[in-house]
Amino acid sequence: MTALLIGITTSTTMVASDNVCARAVTLVNQAYVDLVASFGAVPLLLSSHTPLEHIKQLVSRLDALILIGGQDIDPQFYGQSARVEYSAHVHGSGRPFLRPIDYQPSIIRDRFELALYQEAKAYKKPILGICRGLQLINIAEGGTLYQELPEPKTIHHERGDDGWIHYHPIHINPASHVYGMLEQESYMMSSLHHQGIDRLGTNLLKAAWAEDGHIEIIELIDDQNFIVGVHGHIEQTRQNLKLYDKILYNFYERAKRK
């Protein structure tokens, strides 16, 4: 039997080692690769430097697509000017909206992934967006983001200063397909994002939200397409938050059907 081919987007960053100048490296967290391999599927890493004219041919060969986390998305793609600054020297600055250089948007990546999403959607290929991937789906569907989650912040959605990744309760919409997968109205989610959905995109449903109202899971309102975005890194919490495996396996099953 032919194995399923699941595309995984990647990020590009500058990496330096001792006595070596910084160089650009394309990378993906191993957890995404391990996730696809756990299905018995083949992970295909997708470079954002793929010429846009080849996206249609590329997507036609995929069985499903995972949009991974990573850099902020350039706000020009949702009609805003930049409020966030990026620097290699963040600590002790005392300046608001200053973020590490690794968060800095890549217009090349943004354009590629937005075009990739639209093509995969047109082909009705299952799409799973994680963290940045959720935000990209929202932007692709005409939504906007908070470039920084507004104050007062009653829930920690980011990594703490001590490196701790926070967990918080979420409420699950009983009218959503996600509820049909998870079969309960509340659960927990780990948070690791400083941005979030402001205006929800057209044809998207708020499938789950935190107690402060910020949206944590979205889905496309279309029974023919499996398109789900999750803010939490469910590919990395499979031991502690096992319920999310139901979303992951539904994603895989839809890929098998395609």
C-alpha positions, 0 to 999 in steps of 0.5 A, a space after each residue: 500500500 502506498 504511504 500517505 504523503 503529509 507536507 510540513 512547512 518549515 522555518 528559516 533562521 540564522 545559526 552561528 557556531 564557534 568561529 563560523 559566520 552566521 548562516 541561514 538554516 531551514 529547519 523544523 521541530 522534530 516533534 512534527 516529523 515524529 507526529 507524521 511518522 507515528 501515523 505511518 505516513 511520509 513527512 515531506 518538508 516544504 521549503 518556503 523558497 519553493 517558487 510560487 508557480 510550483 505550488 499547485 503541482 506540489 499540493 496535488 501530490 500531497 495527501 495533507 498539510 501541516 502548518 507549523 509554528 514559528 515566526 510572527 506573520 508580517 502584519 501587512 498581510 492583514 492590513 496593519 502596520 508593524 507595532 512590534 520591533 525585533 532585536 537580538 538584545 531584548 532583556 533589560 530594554 524596558 521597551 514594550 513590543 520588543 521581541 527576539 530576532 527569531 520572531 521577526 517575520 519572513 515575507 517569503 515564508 508568509 507569501 509561500 504559506 498563504 498561497 500553499 494554504 489556498 491551494 490545499 484548501 482548493 484541493 480539499 486537502 486536510 489542513 492542520 495549523 498549529 500555533 502560527 499555523 492557526 494564525 495563518 489560517 485566520 489571516 488567509 480567511 480575512 481575519 486579523 491578529 493582535 500583534 501583542 495580546 492586550 492588557 490586562 493579561 489574566 492568563 499567561 499565554 507565553 513562556 514564563 521568565 523561568 522557562 515554564 510553559 503555562 497550561 490553562 483551561 479552555 471551553 469547547 464549542 458544542 456546535 463545533 466539529 472539534 467538540 464532536 472529536 473531543 466529546 467534552 466541553 472543557 479541557 486544558 491547553 498549553 500556551 506559547 504565543 504572544 499574538 492572537 486572533 482579533 477579528 475571526 476570519 470569514 467562514 471560520 468557527 470559534 471552536 474553543 477559547 480560553 477563560 480570558 476570551 482569546 480563541 484557542 481552536 478554530 475550524 473551517 465551516 465546511 463539511 467537505 474540508 478538514 481545516 483546523 487550527 490549534 494555538 497549543 503545540 499539541 504535537 508536543 503534549 501527546 503524553 500529558 494532553 492525550 485527548 488532542 490525539 483525537 484531532 490528530 487522528 481525525 486529521 490523518 483519517 481524512 487524509 486517508 480518505 483523500 
